[in-house]
Amino acid sequence: MPKIKESKKKRIDVFDKGLIHYLLKIKGRATTNRVAERTGMSWNTADKHLKKLKRIDLVKSEREKNKKFWKANRKLPAVKQARKKPSKEVHRVKVKRRTSRGRG
């Protein structure tokens, strides 16, 4: 199995772990919009992190007509380790984002 270089591991942050965890949880594929909604991120943030994960080969993308679908690259050992639930830090970031939005 291919191993991920140490320099690539360092670039993975809390948002990336949350995205990988969600894609592993659904056991299929999802659009950027669906991933953003389910993880509590904005569309731009989710898209940026998914593209970064694609460069590292942790996720794969497929295109159908004008939609882009993402799925986890389950063959890599780093993705297999990400099956554990993300840390509480991810939850704290989501809560902060939800409460900081101005409504009214």
Secondary structure, DSSP 8 states (H G I E B T S, - for coil): -----HHHHHT--HHHHHHHHHHHHHTS-EEHHHHHHHHT--HHHHHHHHHHHHHTTSEEEEEETTEEEEEE-TTSHHHHHTTS---HHHHHHHHHHHHHS---
